[in-house]
Amino acid sequence: MKLSQFEYDLPKELISQYPSENRDESRLMVIHKDSGKIEHKVFKDVINYFGEDDLFVFNNTKVFPAMLKGKSFSCNAKRNKRKNWCKY
């Protein structure tokens, strides 16, 4: 898989700025892997796509604003080609 496969045009007006007031009414795109058919639904319809033995895992983590500050440095040692760090 190539990173270029994930490039697409996304109009600014379609980018959510705030979550839906009713979270279960957020948009859901369903892609049927057998046919490639695409459906546009709302999230509360997600239950219709699960079978009796399927497992649904909920993630209630939250994102908080944070910044990591760092300093780049150069080294005279050999640079490891597979990783972007210096090997001494």
N, C-alpha and C positions, 0 to 999 in steps of 0.2 A: 504494500500500500504506500502511496506517495502522498506527501503533505499537500501537494498541489490539488489532490482530489477533494480537499476540504475548502477550496477557494470558491466563493460565490458572492453574488451581489445581494446585499441586504439593505433595502431602503431604510433610511433613518427613522421614518415614521412607523416602521414595524418593530423597532427595538423597544422593549418594555422599559419604562423608566421607574415604574412602581409596581408592586404586586397587585393582582386583582383584589378588589374588596372582598369578594367571595372566592376564596382560593380554589374551590372545586369547579369554578367556572373558567379557570385558565385554559388556554388553548392546548390541544393535543393533536399531534400529527401521527397518524397510524400508517405504517408502510407494511403491506402484506408481502412477506418475503417470497412466497410461492408465485405470486403474479406480478409484483411490483406496483400494484394498485395503491394509490394514496388516498386516504380519507382525512378530512378535517373534522375533529370532534372537540368536545370539552372534557376536561380531566375526569369529571365524575363518571364518564363513560368507560374509563379504563377497566373497570371490573368486568365488562363484557368480553374482554380479550384474554381472560385468565380461565384456565381449566380447574377442575376440582382438586387436582393434586399439585397445582402451581403454588409457589411461595412468593409472597410480596414482602419485600424488606423496606421498612420505613427508615428514613434518615432525618433526624431532627436537628442536625448540626446547623450552626449559623455562621455567617461570615462577619468578621468584624474588621474595621479599618486598621491596617497596620502597615508599617514601613520598615524594611530592613535596610540599614545603611552599611555600605561596605567600601573597601578601597581596593582598587586593582594594583597589582604589582607585576614587575617583570623579573624573571629569573634567568640566569645564564645556564641553567641545567637543561637537560634534554626534555623537550615537551612530549608528553604522552599523546600519540595521535588519536587514540580511542577516547580519551578523557581530556578535558581542557584544564589540566593542572601540570605542574612541573614535577619531574621525577629527579630526586637527588641520588 
